[in-house]
Amino acid sequence: MIVLRFVPVFLSLGLASVQVHADPTQPAAPQVTSASAYSVDLMKLYREARLEDPRMLSAYLRAQSAVDSERDAFGGLLPQVTANGSYNRILRKDDTQREIYNNSSYSLNLTQYLYNKQAWEAYQKAKSTTEQKGHQAEDAQAEATVDLAKRYFQAL
């Protein structure tokens, strides 16, 4: 147990002794790196910006939220189904008799409005909002792309 505690100390002393014995008069060997290791093309930057640019992400999420709202509004136009069920068991005891009554009831209700003005207007409003948010997302993406291209060519 004690030996295991001293092993890191001996290893670090060994590394320190190797560093002390290095010849300070010889320059360190130059590291070879190619320019292609650091080069980034515009398409790679564009792909990264689509995933990380907050303007593009927020515009995309707003558009996605509008699509979800449109689906919710469309649900108001669909038929509404309600199902109910119940089961009762009654036990009645007297001194001489014992009676059990079982009762069950089920119901299924389907409602479809021929014309529901409120639901139709809500759906139309949600559709136009979805279209508007989609165009705003496209505009934000175009704006971010132009900004990215400007910064890329300024850096060159």
C-alpha positions in Angstrom: 0.0 0.0 0.0 2.8 2.4 0.9 4.7 1.5 -2.3 1.7 2.5 -4.5 1.7 5.9 -2.9 5.4 6.6 -3.7 5.2 5.3 -7.3 3.9 8.6 -8.7 6.6 10.5 -6.8 9.3 8.3 -8.3 7.9 8.7 -11.8 7.7 12.5 -11.6 11.3 12.6 -10.3 12.4 10.4 -13.2 10.7 12.8 -15.7 12.3 15.8 -13.9 15.8 14.2 -14.2 15.2 13.6 -17.9 14.4 17.3 -18.4 17.4 18.4 -16.4 19.8 16.4 -18.5 18.5 17.8 -21.8 21.1 19.8 -23.7 20.1 23.5 -23.6 22.4 24.5 -26.4 20.6 22.5 -29.1 17.4 24.2 -30.3 14.2 22.2 -30.1 13.2 20.4 -33.3 10.8 22.4 -35.3 7.3 21.1 -35.5 6.0 20.6 -39.1 2.5 21.6 -39.7 0.8 22.0 -43.1 -1.4 24.9 -44.1 -4.1 22.5 -45.0 -4.4 21.5 -41.3 -5.6 25.0 -40.5 -7.4 25.8 -43.8 -11.2 25.9 -43.6 -13.3 26.3 -46.7 -16.4 28.4 -46.8 -18.8 25.4 -47.1 -17.4 23.9 -43.9 -17.9 27.2 -42.1 -21.4 27.5 -43.5 -22.3 24.0 -42.2 -20.9 24.8 -38.7 -22.7 28.2 -38.7 -26.1 26.5 -39.5 -25.6 24.4 -36.3 -24.2 27.0 -34.0 -25.2 30.5 -35.1 -27.8 31.7 -32.5 -29.7 33.8 -35.1 -30.2 30.8 -37.3 -31.1 28.5 -34.4 -33.6 30.9 -32.9 -35.2 31.5 -36.2 -35.5 27.8 -36.9 -37.0 27.1 -33.5 -39.5 29.9 -33.9 -40.5 28.4 -37.3 -40.8 25.0 -35.7 -42.9 26.4 -32.9 -45.3 27.9 -35.5 -45.6 24.5 -37.2 -46.5 23.0 -33.9 -49.1 25.7 -33.3 -50.6 25.1 -36.7 -50.9 21.4 -36.0 -52.7 22.2 -32.7 -55.1 24.5 -34.5 -55.8 21.9 -37.1 -56.8 19.5 -34.3 -59.7 21.8 -33.5 -61.1 21.0 -37.0 -60.9 17.3 -36.5 -63.7 15.1 -35.0 -63.8 15.0 -31.2 -64.1 11.5 -29.7 -65.2 11.0 -26.0 -65.3 7.5 -24.4 -66.7 6.8 -21.0 -67.2 3.6 -19.1 -68.3 2.6 -15.6 -68.8 -0.5 -13.6 -70.6 -0.8 -10.3 -71.0 -3.8 -7.9 -73.5 -3.5 -5.1 -73.5 -6.0 -2.3 -76.6 -6.0 -0.1 -76.7 -8.2 3.0 -79.6 -8.9 5.3 -79.8 -11.4 8.1 -81.4 -13.9 5.8 -80.4 -12.8 2.3 -77.3 -11.8 0.4 -77.8 -10.0 -3.0 -75.2 -8.8 -5.5 -76.1 -6.3 -8.2 -73.7 -5.7 -11.1 -74.1 -2.7 -13.3 -71.9 -1.6 -16.2 -72.4 1.2 -18.7 -70.3 2.4 -21.7 -70.7 5.3 -24.0 -68.8 6.6 -27.1 -69.5 10.1 -28.3 -68.3 11.4 -31.7 -68.7 15.1 -32.5 -67.9 16.7 -35.8 -68.9 20.3 -36.5 -69.8 21.1 -40.1 -68.6 24.6 -39.7 -66.8 25.9 -36.6 -65.9 29.5 -37.4 -63.6 30.0 -34.4 -61.6 26.8 -35.1 -61.4 27.7 -38.8 -60.1 31.2 -38.1 -57.6 29.9 -35.6 -56.3 27.4 -38.1 -56.0 30.1 -40.9 -54.2 32.4 -38.5 -51.8 29.6 -37.5 -51.2 28.8 -41.2 -50.3 32.4 -42.0 -48.1 32.6 -38.9 -46.3 29.4 -39.9 -45.6 30.8 -43.4 -44.4 34.1 -41.9 -42.0 32.4 -39.5 -40.7 30.2 -42.3 -39.9 33.2 -44.4 -38.2 34.9 -41.3 -36.1 31.8 -40.8 -35.0 31.9 -44.5 -34.2 35.6 -44.1 -32.2 35.0 -41.0 -30.3 32.1 -42.7 -29.5 34.3 -45.7 -28.4 37.2 -43.5 -26.1 34.9 -41.5 -24.7 33.5 -44.7 -23.9 36.9 -46.1 -22.3 37.9 -42.7 -20.3 34.7 -42.8 -19.1 35.3 -46.3 -18.1 38.9 -45.5 -16.1 37.8 -42.5 -14.5 34.9 -44.4 -13.3 37.1 -47.3 -12.1 39.8 -44.9 -10.0 37.2 -43.1 -8.4 36.2 -46.4 
